[in-house]
């Protein structure tokens, strides 16, 4: 008999709980929150059972050697999460990621890698003098040599101000394609199934994995995947607001705000599909997620419930 396919959002939550358990760093409050989460819905208990049942089944030394921040960071990376959800719902699947796929998908240290954790923004000066800023839960790998300057964005969001070097093109790469620039400033965001480029100065040539090309000028934004160019439009003007610690939206769905807050809050924010598409405009502080949730609750017909500091759910009011 085949196993039922679980809701991906619930699997995300269960995977985070299992990673927290496996880390051996769960405090009493988080342990109680996990107990409450399991008891809140029969499907929660079913998913945990498929994953291995709980503490008694967690025997992976590969996972226990990793910090819980590394595990949660990796599970929130699009490539790692997709492979975890797409495979068997088991601790062994996560252990395999930690041992065989860990370096490739961000669980283990890698030469030239730059990281940020939950709630962390960092500025870097690259070897060529370029200025790089990473948003929370982001990772890039630098590959500089005599022929080119390459940044591989594994997950998250970056802003780069490129130092001029006519002899070596500057390239940002994701699984969806490559963005080639000479002396410019731009923002790149890697989503689950797409990459977005926002040009702040000068221009960049985009080459998708399938070979589609597009030159993006200053003030333009391009969203693309590995197969095609999805949307070329004028930039909104606030895409880099996160570098100042705020998330600004204008007539966008609630889900976008919550996705941004997740990078700045440890634990789980569960957003009901019934309210995910509610439209809103506003400016929300990234470094104070509780304040942002309060503002959202005041402006929308939603109820924010704190099961613990580690588990928050957002439902219709």
C-alpha positions in Angstrom: 0.0 0.0 0.0 1.4 3.4 -0.9 1.8 6.0 1.7 -0.4 9.1 1.5 1.3 12.2 0.2 1.4 14.8 2.9 0.8 18.5 2.6 4.1 20.1 1.8 3.7 22.9 4.3 3.1 20.4 7.1 6.2 18.4 5.9 8.2 21.6 6.1 7.1 22.1 9.7 7.7 18.5 10.7 11.2 18.5 9.1 12.1 21.6 11.2 10.8 19.9 14.4 12.8 16.8 13.6 16.0 18.8 12.9 15.6 20.6 16.1 15.1 17.3 18.0 18.1 15.8 16.2 20.3 18.7 17.2 20.0 17.8 20.8 19.6 21.5 21.6 15.8 21.7 22.2 14.8 23.5 25.3 11.8 22.8 27.6 9.6 25.4 26.0 10.4 24.1 22.5 9.8 20.5 23.6 6.4 21.4 24.9 5.6 23.3 21.7 6.5 20.2 19.7 4.2 18.1 21.8 1.4 20.6 21.3 2.0 20.7 17.6 1.8 16.9 17.3 -1.4 16.8 19.3 -3.0 19.7 17.3 -3.8 17.6 14.2 -3.9 13.9 13.5 -2.0 14.5 10.2 0.9 16.0 12.3 1.3 12.8 14.2 1.1 10.8 11.0 3.9 12.8 9.3 6.1 12.4 12.4 5.4 8.7 12.4 6.5 8.4 8.8 9.6 10.3 9.6 10.6 8.0 12.3 8.5 8.7 15.4 10.4 11.2 17.4 13.4 11.2 19.7 13.7 7.4 20.0 14.3 7.1 16.3 16.8 9.8 15.8 20.2 8.0 15.5 21.9 9.9 12.7 25.4 10.9 13.9 25.8 12.9 10.7 23.0 15.1 11.8 23.9 15.3 15.4 27.3 16.7 14.4 25.6 19.7 12.9 24.2 22.7 14.7 20.5 23.2 14.7 20.9 26.5 12.9 22.7 24.7 10.1 19.9 22.1 9.8 17.1 24.7 9.8 19.1 26.9 7.4 19.4 24.0 5.0 15.8 22.9 5.3 14.8 26.4 4.3 17.0 26.4 1.2 14.8 25.7 -1.8 16.9 22.8 -3.3 17.3 21.0 0.0 13.7 21.3 1.0 12.5 20.2 -2.4 14.6 17.1 -2.3 13.6 16.3 1.3 9.9 16.6 0.6 10.2 14.8 -2.8 11.9 11.8 -1.2 10.8 9.5 1.5 9.5 11.1 4.7 12.2 9.7 7.0 15.1 10.8 9.1 17.3 8.6 6.9 16.5 10.9 3.9 17.7 13.9 5.9 20.7 12.0 7.1 21.6 11.2 3.5 21.3 14.9 2.7 23.7 15.6 5.5 26.3 13.1 4.5 26.1 12.8 0.7 24.5 16.0 -0.4 25.4 18.2 2.5 28.3 20.1 0.9 26.4 20.7 -2.3 23.2 22.0 -0.7 24.6 24.0 2.2 24.7 21.7 5.2 28.4 21.4 5.4 31.2 24.1 5.1 32.4 24.7 1.5 35.5 26.6 0.3 34.6 30.1 -0.7 31.1 30.0 0.9 29.6 33.0 2.6 26.5 32.5 4.9 24.0 34.3 6.9 21.8 32.8 9.6 18.3 33.5 10.8 17.7 37.2 11.4 21.2 38.1 10.2 22.3 40.5 7.4 25.9 40.8 6.6 28.2 43.0 4.5 31.2 41.6 2.8 34.1 43.0 0.7 35.0 40.5 -2.0 38.6 39.9 -3.2 38.2 42.2 -6.2 36.8 45.1 -4.0 33.1 44.5 -4.9 30.7 45.1 -2.0 28.2 42.3 -1.2 25.3 42.2 1.2 23.5 39.0 2.0 19.9 38.9 3.4 19.0 36.5 6.2 19.3 32.7 5.5 21.4 33.3 2.4 24.4 31.5 1.0 26.8 32.2 -1.9 29.9 30.5 -3.0 32.7 32.7 -4.5 34.6 31.4 -7.5 37.2 34.0 -8.5 40.0 33.2 -10.9 42.1 34.9 -13.7 39.2 34.6 -16.2 36.1 35.6 -14.3 34.5 36.5 -11.0 31.6 34.2 -10.2 29.1 34.2 -7.3 26.9 31.1 -7.0 23.8 32.0 -5.1 22.6 28.8 -3.5 19.7 30.3 -1.6 18.4 33.6 -0.3 19.0 37.1 -1.6 22.0 39.3 -2.3 22.8 42.9 -3.3 26.2 43.5 -5.0 28.0 46.7 -6.0 30.5 45.4 -8.6 34.0 46.8 -8.8 35.2 47.5 -12.3 37.5 45.0 -13.9 37.3 45.0 -17.7 39.4 41.9 -17.9 37.2 39.7 -15.8 33.4 39.7 -16.1 31.3 39.5 -12.9 28.7 36.7 -13.0 26.0 35.7 -10.5 24.7 32.2 -11.1 21.7 30.2 -9.8 20.3 26.9 -11.1 18.0 28.9 -13.4 20.8 30.8 -15.2 23.6 33.3 -15.2 23.7 37.1 -14.9 26.7 38.8 -16.4 27.7 42.3 -15.5 30.6 44.8 -15.8 30.7 47.6 -13.2 27.1 47.7 -11.9 24.8 47.4 -8.9 22.0 44.9 -8.7 19.9 42.6 -6.5 19.3 38.8 -7.0 16.8 36.7 -5.2 16.6 32.9 -5.6 13.1 31.6 -5.1 11.7 28.1 -5.0 11.3 27.8 -8.8 12.6 31.1 -10.1 15.3 33.7 -9.9 14.6 37.5 -9.8 17.1 40.2 -10.9 16.5 43.9 -10.0 18.8 46.4 -11.7 19.8 49.4 -9.6 22.5 50.8 -11.9 23.9 50.0 -15.4 22.8 46.8 -17.0 23.2 43.0 -16.8 22.8 40.3 -19.5 20.7 37.3 -18.3 21.3 33.9 -19.9 18.8 31.2 -18.7 19.8 27.6 -18.4 17.9 26.8 -21.6 19.7 29.6 -23.6 17.2 32.5 -23.5 18.8 35.9 -23.3 17.7 39.3 -22.0 19.5 42.5 -21.2 18.1 44.2 -18.1 18.5 47.9 -17.8 18.6 50.1 -14.7 15.2 50.4 -13.1 14.0 47.1 -14.5 13.2 43.7 -12.8 13.3 40.3 -14.5 12.0 37.1 -13.1 13.0 33.9 -14.9 13.4 30.2 -14.5 15.6 27.6 -16.2 13.4 27.4 -19.3 12.2 30.9 -20.0 11.9 34.6 -19.2 8.8 34.9 -17.0 8.3 38.7 -16.4 10.2 41.8 -17.3 8.8 45.0 -15.7 9.7 48.3 -14.1 11.2 47.8 -10.6 9.0 48.9 -7.8 11.8 51.0 -6.1 11.7 49.3 -2.8 13.2 45.9 -3.5 16.4 46.6 -1.6 14.7 48.0 1.5 15.7 44.8 3.3 19.2 46.1 3.5 17.9 48.7 5.9 16.0 46.1 8.0 12.5 46.7 6.6 10.2 44.9 4.2 8.1 47.2 2.0 5.1 45.9 0.0 2.6 47.7 -2.3 -0.5 45.7 -3.0 1.2 42.3 -2.6 -0.1 39.0 -1.0 0.3 38.3 2.7 2.3 35.2 1.8 5.2 37.4 0.5 5.4 39.3 3.8 5.4 36.0 5.8 8.1 34.5 3.6 10.3 37.5 4.4 9.6 37.3 8.1 10.5 33.6 8.2 14.1 34.5 7.4 14.1 36.6 10.5 12.4 34.4 13.0 13.5 31.0 14.4 10.9 28.4 14.3 7.7 27.9 12.4 5.2 30.5 11.1 2.2 28.6 9.8 0.1 30.6 7.3 -3.4 29.3 6.5 -4.0 29.1 2.7 -7.3 30.8 3.4 -5.6 34.1 4.1 -2.3 33.7 2.1 -3.6 35.7 -0.8 -4.9 38.7 1.1 -3.5 41.9 -0.5 -1.8 44.6 1.6 0.6 47.5 1.5 2.9 48.7 4.2 6.4 48.7 5.7 7.2 46.0 8.2 10.3 45.7 10.5 12.3 42.6 9.7 14.3 42.7 12.9 11.2 42.7 15.1 9.0 40.0 13.7 6.6 40.2 16.7 5.9 43.8 15.9 5.3 43.0 12.2 2.9 40.3 13.1 1.0 42.7 15.3 0.8 45.2 12.5 -0.5 42.5 10.1 -3.1 41.4 12.6 -4.4 45.0 13.0 -4.7 45.6 9.3 -6.1 42.3 8.0 -8.9 39.9 9.0 -6.4 37.4 10.5 -5.7 36.0 14.0 -2.1 35.4 15.0 -1.8 32.7 17.6 1.4 32.1 19.6 1.6 28.4 20.6 5.1 29.2 21.8 7.9 31.5 20.7 8.9 28.8 18.3 5.5 28.1 16.7 3.1 30.8 15.4 0.0 30.2 13.3 -1.9 32.7 11.2 -5.6 31.9 10.6 -8.7 33.7 9.4 -10.3 35.9 12.1 
